[in-house]
Amino acid sequence: MSTLGKTTRLTAVNQMLSFIGEAPINSLSDNTGSGDDSLAESILNEVTREVLSNGWHFNTNIDVEHEPDASKEINLGDTVLRVDTKVGQYGLMDIVQRGKRLYNRDGNTYEFDDAIKTTEVIELPWDDLPEPARRYITLRGCRLLQDRAIGSRELTEVGLREESVALAALREFDSDSADHSIFDSSLPAKTVSDYRRYTSY
């Protein structure tokens, strides 16, 4: 018995084309750069970047250490979409991402004397995405392609319904894989700790 396997980029593009009544293509390398197949691939790339930029458990790295270079600047990798630091970890520094570098808004400078640890949302290759993410990206891509190529109100409504279900499934998957608990937050954890300290059970 054969399995369907994960959604490939070609499968995603062909599903998008099918949604607007277009014939499938045999290979993404056959893309001529024009027509609905080219638009579909472009939208797939756009939606993938948009969805990953939101930040999910599967594409977020924590405590990534960056050492300043010889110019005291900290350069980020090409795949970094968003950067944050823990509140209060670096005193009065207000660290943000500007282009491919870290910037301290408090001192209006790109220069850092010491290493900085960040939480990073990164762009992943399609093959590294979990299936719920691939499905949501594909269905969102279907709707956007339809909106731009045809503009049918009926198809838009169908697309929105399917997209909503896929987004709910992605959020549930991400929540399950993240294993969140009340102890992820310092205030509930302290409250429980204090309660245990002053009770005998």
Backbone as CSV, one residue per row, in Angstrom:
resi,resn,N_x,N_y,N_z,CA_x,CA_y,CA_z,C_x,C_y,C_z
1,MET,0.847,-1.194,0.000,0.000,0.000,0.000,0.885,1.247,0.000
2,SER,0.736,2.088,-0.994,1.568,3.283,-1.106,1.029,4.394,-0.205
3,THR,1.938,5.243,0.259,1.555,6.381,1.079,1.580,7.649,0.244
4,LEU,0.806,8.633,0.668,0.730,9.882,-0.085,1.972,10.741,0.112
5,GLY,2.608,10.619,1.265,3.796,11.407,1.530,3.463,12.862,1.832
6,LYS,4.508,13.635,2.114,4.323,15.040,2.433,4.099,15.871,1.174
7,THR,3.532,17.036,1.368,3.267,17.961,0.268,4.582,18.562,-0.221
8,THR,4.928,18.304,-1.472,6.125,18.903,-2.053,5.778,20.281,-2.614
9,ARG,6.790,21.043,-2.995,6.534,22.346,-3.600,5.779,22.177,-4.918
10,LEU,6.125,21.150,-5.680,5.428,20.898,-6.946,3.963,20.557,-6.680
11,THR,3.718,19.713,-5.680,2.344,19.362,-5.323,1.560,20.599,-4.911
12,ALA,2.204,21.468,-4.134,1.543,22.687,-3.676,1.174,23.588,-4.847
13,VAL,2.107,23.778,-5.768,1.841,24.627,-6.939,0.726,24.028,-7.778
14,ASN,0.741,22.719,-7.974,-0.301,22.081,-8.779,-1.666,22.146,-8.098
15,GLN,-1.687,22.081,-6.777,-2.960,22.232,-6.056,-3.504,23.643,-6.239
16,MET,-2.616,24.621,-6.223,-3.026,25.999,-6.450,-3.577,26.181,-7.858
17,LEU,-2.907,25.565,-8.828,-3.367,25.659,-10.215,-4.719,24.956,-10.382
18,SER,-4.868,23.822,-9.716,-6.132,23.088,-9.791,-7.285,23.904,-9.226
19,PHE,-7.012,24.692,-8.211,-8.041,25.495,-7.568,-8.636,26.532,-8.524
20,ILE,-7.845,26.952,-9.509,-8.355,27.917,-10.489,-8.642,27.257,-11.836
21,GLY,-8.646,25.910,-11.847,-9.022,25.184,-13.048,-7.937,25.059,-14.097
22,GLU,-6.669,25.224,-13.687,-5.559,25.115,-14.623,-4.950,23.715,-14.573
23,ALA,-4.337,23.301,-15.675,-3.701,21.992,-15.749,-2.419,21.980,-14.923
24,PRO,-2.073,20.818,-14.356,-0.847,20.729,-13.554,0.403,20.800,-14.423
25,ILE,1.518,21.114,-13.804,2.799,21.114,-14.504,3.606,19.922,-14.021
26,ASN,4.568,19.497,-14.824,5.357,18.310,-14.496,6.566,18.610,-13.622
27,SER,7.043,19.838,-13.710,8.236,20.203,-12.954,8.292,21.707,-12.764
28,LEU,8.796,22.132,-11.618,8.959,23.560,-11.387,10.046,24.138,-12.277
29,SER,10.947,23.285,-12.738,12.009,23.760,-13.621,11.476,24.079,-15.021
30,ASP,10.253,23.609,-15.312,9.625,23.904,-16.604,8.959,25.273,-16.606
31,ASN,8.980,25.932,-15.438,8.339,27.228,-15.311,9.000,28.235,-16.246
32,THR,8.210,28.866,-17.093,8.760,29.783,-18.097,8.899,31.205,-17.574
33,GLY,8.405,31.460,-16.361,8.488,32.810,-15.819,7.286,33.659,-16.141
34,SER,6.305,33.086,-16.821,5.077,33.809,-17.144,3.903,32.850,-17.026
35,GLY,2.699,33.394,-16.932,1.509,32.559,-16.828,1.152,32.244,-15.390
36,ASP,0.078,31.462,-15.232,-0.441,31.163,-13.899,0.503,30.283,-13.084
37,ASP,1.276,29.408,-13.745,2.196,28.558,-12.995,3.299,29.388,-12.352
38,SER,3.778,30.399,-13.054,4.788,31.291,-12.488,4.200,32.110,-11.341
39,LEU,2.970,32.594,-11.524,2.300,33.365,-10.476,2.079,32.495,-9.244
40,ALA,1.696,31.240,-9.466,1.456,30.328,-8.352,2.730,30.112,-7.539
41,GLU,3.845,29.896,-8.210,5.102,29.669,-7.493,5.533,30.931,-6.745
42,SER,5.328,32.084,-7.368,5.678,33.344,-6.718,4.841,33.560,-5.457
43,ILE,3.542,33.270,-5.554,2.657,33.419,-4.389,3.026,32.413,-3.307
44,LEU,3.398,31.194,-3.705,3.805,30.184,-2.725,5.014,30.670,-1.937
45,ASN,5.980,31.265,-2.623,7.160,31.812,-1.935,6.767,32.955,-1.002
46,GLU,5.882,33.810,-1.478,5.418,34.955,-0.690,4.712,34.505,0.580
47,VAL,3.804,33.548,0.454,3.032,33.076,1.598,3.930,32.320,2.578
48,THR,4.863,31.534,2.060,5.784,30.803,2.929,6.551,31.766,3.823
49,ARG,7.071,32.825,3.228,7.825,33.818,3.994,6.918,34.533,5.010
50,GLU,5.703,34.846,4.573,4.745,35.526,5.458,4.402,34.667,6.663
51,VAL,4.085,33.396,6.426,3.680,32.498,7.511,4.838,32.253,8.469
52,LEU,6.031,32.012,7.938,7.182,31.753,8.797,7.572,32.981,9.607
53,SER,7.328,34.167,9.060,7.666,35.406,9.773,6.853,35.571,11.047
54,ASN,5.699,34.922,11.127,4.869,35.017,12.331,5.546,34.380,13.532
55,GLY,6.418,33.424,13.269,7.137,32.758,14.347,6.347,31.614,14.951
56,TRP,6.857,30.406,14.797,6.231,29.203,15.337,7.280,28.450,16.155
57,HIS,6.816,27.494,16.916,7.756,26.711,17.716,8.795,26.037,16.827
58,PHE,8.383,25.566,15.669,9.281,24.803,14.805,10.318,25.661,14.075
59,ASN,10.137,26.975,14.028,11.147,27.803,13.350,11.680,28.923,14.249
60,THR,11.653,28.662,15.557,12.180,29.628,16.517,13.339,29.010,17.291
61,ASN,14.474,29.683,17.283,15.653,29.260,18.036,15.862,30.204,19.207
62,ILE,16.171,29.643,20.368,16.353,30.474,21.565,17.811,30.468,22.005
63,ASP,18.196,31.526,22.698,19.553,31.667,23.247,20.631,31.468,22.186
64,VAL,20.432,32.118,21.048,21.449,32.089,19.986,22.492,33.158,20.303
65,GLU,23.719,32.735,20.513,24.762,33.682,20.933,25.483,34.280,19.730
66,HIS,25.619,35.598,19.745,26.309,36.315,18.673,27.476,37.101,19.248
67,GLU,28.648,36.881,18.704,29.831,37.634,19.105,30.024,38.816,18.158
68,PRO,30.365,39.988,18.693,30.656,41.135,17.818,31.875,40.844,16.948
69,ASP,31.874,41.390,15.732,33.030,41.213,14.855,34.097,42.256,15.184
70,ALA,35.090,42.372,14.313,36.194,43.304,14.567,35.719,44.746,14.655
71,SER,34.584,45.048,14.015,34.030,46.408,14.055,33.029,46.589,15.192
72,LYS,32.945,45.583,16.064,32.013,45.568,17.190,30.554,45.463,16.747
73,GLU,30.331,45.078,15.508,28.971,44.902,15.005,28.577,43.433,15.049
74,ILE,27.278,43.191,15.179,26.758,41.827,15.178,25.902,41.632,13.937
75,ASN,26.386,40.769,13.050,25.684,40.491,11.803,24.870,39.205,11.940
76,LEU,23.676,39.221,11.380,22.767,38.082,11.451,22.804,37.285,10.158
77,GLY,22.374,36.045,10.244,22.336,35.192,9.064,21.237,35.610,8.094
78,ASP,21.353,35.144,6.851,20.387,35.498,5.812,18.994,34.944,6.088
79,THR,18.909,33.899,6.905,17.613,33.248,7.140,16.868,33.836,8.332
80,VAL,17.464,34.794,9.034,16.829,35.369,10.227,15.715,36.329,9.805
81,LEU,14.502,36.046,10.254,13.341,36.865,9.910,12.986,37.858,11.010
82,ARG,13.154,37.432,12.256,12.842,38.291,13.405,13.798,37.983,14.540
83,VAL,14.078,38.993,15.348,14.991,38.829,16.477,14.402,39.500,17.701
84,ASP,14.614,38.891,18.864,14.194,39.509,20.113,15.179,39.097,21.198
85,THR,15.213,39.859,22.281,16.017,39.513,23.446,15.106,39.492,24.663
86,LYS,15.536,38.780,25.714,14.725,38.675,26.924,14.663,40.024,27.635
87,VAL,13.486,40.344,28.133,13.274,41.618,28.813,14.212,41.748,30.014
88,GLY,14.949,42.857,30.047,15.821,43.132,31.182,17.141,42.403,31.176
89,GLN,17.383,41.546,30.188,18.614,40.755,30.178,19.853,41.619,29.961
90,TYR,19.686,42.697,29.203,20.834,43.546,28.893,20.630,44.977,29.386
91,GLY,20.103,45.086,30.592,19.960,46.380,31.230,19.096,47.336,30.429
92,LEU,19.668,48.496,30.128,18.915,49.536,29.427,18.955,49.390,27.913
93,MET,19.660,48.402,27.415,19.741,48.237,25.971,18.377,47.908,25.377
94,ASP,18.069,48.510,24.233,16.847,48.213,23.484,17.292,47.680,22.133
95,ILE,17.419,46.348,22.059,18.039,45.716,20.901,16.985,45.321,19.874
96,VAL,17.207,45.736,18.627,16.308,45.411,17.527,17.136,44.970,16.323
97,GLN,16.429,44.445,15.332,17.071,44.060,14.079,16.903,45.169,13.055
98,ARG,18.006,45.563,12.432,17.953,46.513,11.325,18.758,45.928,10.173
99,GLY,18.039,45.578,9.117,18.713,44.892,8.021,19.226,43.553,8.499
100,LYS,20.515,43.325,8.346,21.119,42.074,8.785,21.962,42.267,10.035
101,ARG,21.764,43.400,10.727,22.563,43.678,11.916,21.676,43.945,13.129
102,LEU,22.267,43.747,14.313,21.602,44.147,15.546,21.901,45.617,15.797
103,TYR,20.904,46.296,16.374,21.020,47.734,16.628,20.516,48.018,18.035
104,ASN,21.260,48.846,18.768,20.859,49.242,20.112,20.210,50.614,20.046
105,ARG,18.892,50.667,20.188,18.158,51.923,20.100,18.469,52.848,21.275
106,ASP,18.837,52.255,22.396,19.131,53.087,23.565,20.367,53.959,23.333
107,GLY,21.375,53.418,22.654,22.584,54.192,22.383,22.700,54.653,20.949
108,ASN,21.651,54.334,20.145,21.672,54.679,18.713,22.963,54.206,18.048
109,THR,23.254,52.928,18.233,24.507,52.405,17.711,24.378,50.952,17.282
110,TYR,25.233,50.563,16.332,25.346,49.170,15.901,26.454,48.454,16.667
111,GLU,27.162,49.166,17.530,28.324,48.603,18.199,27.948,47.944,19.537
112,PHE,28.553,46.772,19.755,28.356,46.023,20.995,29.717,45.576,21.523
113,ASP,29.885,45.677,22.828,31.149,45.274,23.439,31.188,43.796,23.775
114,ASP,30.023,43.202,24.042,29.967,41.807,24.468,28.991,41.011,23.601
115,ALA,29.053,39.708,23.762,28.151,38.820,23.033,26.705,39.064,23.454
116,ILE,25.788,38.851,22.530,24.359,39.028,22.777,23.641,37.723,22.448
117,LYS,22.753,37.303,23.361,21.925,36.124,23.098,20.540,36.563,22.639
118,THR,20.060,35.950,21.574,18.775,36.346,21.011,17.850,35.146,20.828
119,THR,16.579,35.461,20.699,15.591,34.494,20.225,15.302,34.844,18.777
120,GLU,15.443,33.867,17.887,15.363,34.154,16.458,14.272,33.333,15.764
121,VAL,13.515,34.008,14.947,12.579,33.347,14.042,13.286,33.243,12.703
122,ILE,13.406,32.032,12.189,14.208,31.828,10.986,13.380,31.260,9.830
123,GLU,13.858,31.536,8.634,13.248,30.969,7.436,13.793,29.569,7.222
124,LEU,12.916,28.629,6.941,13.319,27.238,6.721,13.046,26.818,5.282
125,PRO,13.853,25.902,4.746,13.554,25.341,3.427,12.217,24.603,3.466
126,TRP,11.554,24.530,2.339,10.250,23.868,2.263,10.300,22.453,2.828
127,ASP,11.350,21.716,2.510,11.438,20.320,2.938,11.590,20.173,4.445
128,ASP,11.931,21.259,5.142,12.064,21.203,6.597,10.788,21.618,7.321
129,LEU,9.757,22.005,6.592,8.513,22.437,7.216,7.655,21.238,7.598
130,PRO,6.986,21.289,8.758,6.051,20.217,9.108,4.845,20.251,8.174
131,GLU,4.206,19.117,8.019,3.097,19.014,7.069,1.954,19.984,7.364
132,PRO,1.560,20.216,8.637,0.490,21.195,8.871,0.827,22.581,8.341
133,ALA,2.102,22.962,8.403,2.512,24.262,7.864,2.432,24.251,6.340
134,ARG,2.865,23.170,5.730,2.801,23.063,4.263,1.353,23.149,3.783
135,ARG,0.462,22.474,4.496,-0.940,22.473,4.072,-1.550,23.867,4.191
136,TYR,-1.294,24.541,5.313,-1.854,25.887,5.481,-1.297,26.846,4.432
137,ILE,0.001,26.788,4.193,0.614,27.659,3.185,0.018,27.393,1.813
138,THR,-0.175,26.125,1.495,-0.739,25.759,0.187,-2.158,26.284,0.032
139,LEU,-2.993,26.084,1.049,-4.389,26.516,0.944,-4.511,28.036,0.944
140,ARG,-3.661,28.709,1.699,-3.658,30.172,1.648,-3.202,30.637,0.267
141,GLY,-2.225,29.918,-0.282,-1.761,30.230,-1.634,-2.849,30.023,-2.673
142,CYS,-3.659,28.987,-2.495,-4.782,28.732,-3.420,-5.717,29.936,-3.463
143,ARG,-6.063,30.425,-2.280,-7.009,31.547,-2.227,-6.412,32.813,-2.830
144,LEU,-5.165,33.100,-2.500,-4.544,34.313,-3.027,-4.378,34.257,-4.539
145,LEU,-4.032,33.075,-5.068,-3.913,32.924,-6.517,-5.257,33.160,-7.179
146,GLN,-6.305,32.593,-6.598,-7.647,32.778,-7.140,-8.049,34.245,-7.096
147,ASP,-7.766,34.902,-5.978,-8.122,36.314,-5.837,-7.456,37.161,-6.912
148,ARG,-6.206,36.861,-7.204,-5.435,37.676,-8.137,-5.652,37.297,-9.599
149,ALA,-5.896,36.011,-9.855,-6.016,35.561,-11.244,-7.454,35.561,-11.745
150,ILE,-8.423,35.282,-10.854,-9.818,35.152,-11.274,-10.723,36.127,-10.535
151,GLY,-10.676,36.111,-9.224,-11.503,37.021,-8.433,-12.922,36.564,-8.226
152,SER,-13.133,35.239,-8.194,-14.477,34.698,-7.965,-14.828,34.775,-6.484
153,ARG,-15.958,35.409,-6.167,-16.382,35.532,-4.772,-16.672,34.168,-4.182
154,GLU,-17.290,33.277,-4.967,-17.631,31.946,-4.471,-16.376,31.150,-4.120
155,LEU,-15.369,31.201,-5.015,-14.130,30.473,-4.754,-13.373,31.077,-3.577
156,THR,-13.460,32.379,-3.427,-12.817,33.033,-2.281,-13.415,32.526,-0.985
157,GLU,-14.729,32.385,-0.926,-15.390,31.892,0.279,-14.990,30.455,0.581
158,VAL,-14.899,29.624,-0.469,-14.453,28.240,-0.286,-13.024,28.226,0.242
159,GLY,-12.179,29.041,-0.375,-10.783,29.100,0.034,-10.607,29.558,1.473
160,LEU,-11.386,30.544,1.880,-11.295,31.057,3.247,-11.681,29.990,4.271
161,ARG,-12.720,29.203,3.960,-13.137,28.146,4.879,-12.032,27.099,5.041
162,GLU,-11.473,26.655,3.922,-10.422,25.639,3.983,-9.171,26.193,4.662
163,GLU,-8.858,27.442,4.384,-7.701,28.094,4.980,-7.857,28.195,6.494
164,SER,-9.063,28.515,6.957,-9.332,28.654,8.383,-9.144,27.336,9.113
165,VAL,-9.623,26.251,8.521,-9.470,24.922,9.124,-7.987,24.546,9.194
166,ALA,-7.250,24.827,8.125,-5.822,24.493,8.091,-5.032,25.313,9.108
167,LEU,-5.411,26.574,9.290,-4.723,27.421,10.269,-4.969,26.910,11.682
168,ALA,-6.203,26.487,11.963,-6.513,25.935,13.280,-5.691,24.669,13.537
169,ALA,-5.537,23.838,12.512,-4.756,22.608,12.653,-3.281,22.930,12.888
170,LEU,-2.770,23.947,12.198,-1.380,24.354,12.384,-1.149,24.884,13.792
171,ARG,-2.072,25.706,14.278,-1.936,26.242,15.636,-1.981,25.132,16.682
172,GLU,-2.856,24.145,16.473,-2.937,23.026,17.411,-1.652,22.215,17.384
173,PHE,-1.127,21.953,16.178,0.139,21.222,16.049,1.270,21.965,16.751
174,ASP,1.335,23.284,16.530,2.417,24.068,17.106,2.318,24.107,18.627
175,SER,1.100,24.219,19.129,0.895,24.229,20.578,1.284,22.890,21.194
176,ASP,0.915,21.798,20.533,1.253,20.467,21.038,2.762,20.249,21.050
177,SER,3.431,20.658,19.985,4.869,20.431,19.897,5.653,21.341,20.832
178,ALA,5.073,22.490,21.189,5.757,23.424,22.086,5.679,22.986,23.539
179,ASP,4.694,22.126,23.872,4.523,21.639,25.244,4.439,22.784,26.254
180,HIS,3.603,23.769,25.953,3.451,24.905,26.858,2.809,24.469,28.176
181,SER,3.175,25.149,29.248,2.545,24.932,30.544,2.527,26.257,31.294
182,ILE,1.842,26.289,32.426,1.788,27.520,33.201,3.171,27.910,33.709
183,PHE,4.082,26.953,33.764,5.411,27.246,34.295,6.289,27.960,33.271
184,ASP,5.786,28.154,32.015,6.516,28.942,31.033,6.514,30.412,31.417
185,SER,5.592,30.813,32.267,5.496,32.197,32.707,5.979,32.295,34.147
186,SER,6.787,33.305,34.443,7.380,33.425,35.769,6.349,33.707,36.855
187,LEU,5.308,34.497,36.551,4.333,34.847,37.576,3.526,33.640,38.054
188,PRO,2.904,32.836,37.148,2.192,31.641,37.637,3.113,30.673,38.354
189,ALA,4.343,30.518,37.858,5.271,29.588,38.498,5.584,30.042,39.914
190,LYS,5.798,31.354,40.104,6.089,31.884,41.438,4.882,31.717,42.353
191,THR,3.685,31.926,41.802,2.467,31.793,42.599,2.310,30.373,43.124
192,VAL,2.533,29.393,42.237,2.430,27.994,42.644,3.512,27.659,43.662
193,SER,4.727,28.177,43.417,5.837,27.916,44.335,5.533,28.472,45.722
194,ASP,5.001,29.696,45.794,4.667,30.311,47.080,3.561,29.538,47.778
195,TYR,2.585,29.073,46.970,1.475,28.314,47.557,1.986,27.032,48.206
196,ARG,2.894,26.348,47.512,3.433,25.107,48.064,4.259,25.371,49.329
197,ARG,4.925,26.525,49.352,5.787,26.847,50.480,4.982,27.027,51.761
198,TYR,3.771,27.570,51.616,2.982,27.911,52.811,1.846,26.949,53.090
199,THR,1.800,25.842,52.398,0.782,24.836,52.670,1.469,23.500,52.916
200,SER,0.755,22.611,53.527,1.342,21.302,53.858,0.972,20.236,52.846
201,TYR,0.334,20.624,51.726,-0.085,19.639,50.725,0.082,20.225,49.366
